[in-house]
Amino acid sequence: MGKSIPAQGIVRIPKRVSIGFRLEQHESDLSFLSGFPVNFPLYRLAFDGCDKIANSDFTSLSGMSHLQELWLGECEQINNKVLVYLSCLIQLQILGLRACDKITNEGLAYLSGLDKLHILDLSGCENITDEGLSYLISLSNLRQLYLGGCNQITDEGLAYLSGLPSLHYLSLCDCYNIASA
């Protein structure tokens, strides 16, 4: 990859664009994203399983004001620094971070300003604890939260989630420190 898309090459821009990537093992450069025009209506990006993507590759995402869905599940290099870049994606409604086990409580603090977030998948993020759940209480539009396999979460942490007025689905599969899971 690594190639930019020339702005003059885009003749007719559709209302909404969705792009999914399956980068090969040797590919890790997301700089091609900076080649999209500023107002390009890219609303969905999926990079699930792209384990070679580096934190610095996400700087180009910060200008994608239309982005509503971002899937980064099983991207082994994703950590708290990436969440800093994602914190400015204020239109984001769906964020998939399944099995990004380098994400910690500190990283979840950067998500607290994403008030349009409806779905958050943190399944398998093993370093998230009760403290991390406290940063999610500002996500008043959150409807679905996936925490399966987050084994450091306890009943005490779930108390923070009771303040989420829109939450109607909570996945706690394989959360062995929760009495009622």
N, C-alpha and C positions, 0 to 999 in steps of 0.2 A: 504494500500500500504506500503510504507516505506521499502521495501525489495530491495536489490541490485541485479542486474543481474550479475552473475559470468562470468568473461571474458572467462573462459574455456567452458562455456555453449553455446557459440556462435561458431558454427562450420563453417558455410558458411555465409559470410556477403554479402548481396545484394548491388548493386551499389548505390541505394538510398532507404532510409527508411522514411516512413511517419507514425507518431503516433498521434492519437487523443484520448483525455481523457475526460471522464465525471466523475469526482471524486464525490463520494457520499458526502452528507452534513457533515459527521463527518471526512472526509479525507481531509488533507491539507498538507501532507508531500510530497515534491518532491525529497527527498534525493535519491530515487531510480535512478534518472537520473545520479548520480555520478557513478553508477555501469557500465555504458556503457564504452567500451574502448575508448581511446583518439581519435583514427581515425575512429570511428564508423560513417558511412555516414548518419547520421540522418539529413534530410533536412527540415522536417516539423513537428511542434508541435502545437497542438490545445488544449487549455484549456478553451475555451469559457464557461462562466457561473460558473466557479470554484471560488466561492466567499469566500472560507476559506483559500486560498493560502496566505501565509505571504510573506513579502518582502524578508526575509532571505532565503526563499526557492529557490530564483533565483540565488544564488551564483553558483550553479552547472551548470547553463546555460553558464557561461562565458567561459568554455572550449570547447563548441560545435562549432568548427570552420566551420563545413559544413552546419550549420543551415541557411536555406534560407527563411523559412516561420514560423512566430510565430503569433498565434491567441490567444489573451487574453481578448476578448470582454466580457463585463459584469462581470469581476472579480472585485468585490467590494473593495478588499484590495489593488489593484494595485495603486501605487503612484509614485512620482518622484524617490524614492530610487530604485525601480525596473528598471527604465530607465537607471540608472547608470550601472547596471549589463548588460543591453542590449547593451550599447554603444560599447562593445568590439566584438559584433557579426558582424564583417565587411562584411560577405557574405550575410547578411540579405537583401532580396529583397521585402518581404511582411511583414508588421507589422500591426496587427489588434488590436486596443485599444478602440474599440467602447464601449461607456458608462462607461469608467473608469474615473469617475468624480472627482477622487482625483488627477489626473494629472493636473499640472499647467504649466504656461509659463516656469518656471525654469526647469521642466522636459524635455520640448522640446529641450532645449539647449543641452542635452546629446545625442539627436538623430542626431545632425548636422554632425557628422562624418560618418554616415552610407550612404556613397555615392553610394552604389549599390541599395539603396531602390527605388523600382518602384511603390509600392502601400502602402499608409499610410491611415489607417482608424481611424480618431479621432472623428467620429460622436458621439454626446452626451457627449463629454468631456466639460462640461459646464464652467469650470474654465479657459479655454484657451481664451486669448484676442488677440488683434492686435499685441501686443509685442511678443507673442508666435510665431506668423507666421513669424516674422523676423528671427527666428532661423532655419527656414526651407529653406532659400534661398541657402544654400550650397548643398542641395539635387538635384544636377543637372540632375540626372536620374529619378527623380520622375515623373511618368506618370499619376497616379490617386491619388487624394486627396479627402477624404471624411470628410466634416466639418459640416454636417447636425446637427442641434440642438446646435451648438456652438453659443449661443445667444449673447455673448460679442464681437463677431467679427463684425467689421464695414467695410465700403468701404475703409477706410484708411488702414486697415490691409491687404486687398486684393491687395493693391499696391505692397506689398512685393512679392507676388506670381507671379507678372508679370516677375520677373527675373528667373523663372524656365523654361528653354528652352524646356524640354521634356514634360511638363504638358499638357495633352490633355483632361483630364476629371476632373472636379471640382464639387463636390456635395455640394450645399448650402441650401438644403431643411430645412425649419424651422429656418433659420438664419434671424430673424426679424429685425436686425439692419443694414441690407444691403439693400440699396435702390433698387437694381436690382434683388434681390433674389426672 
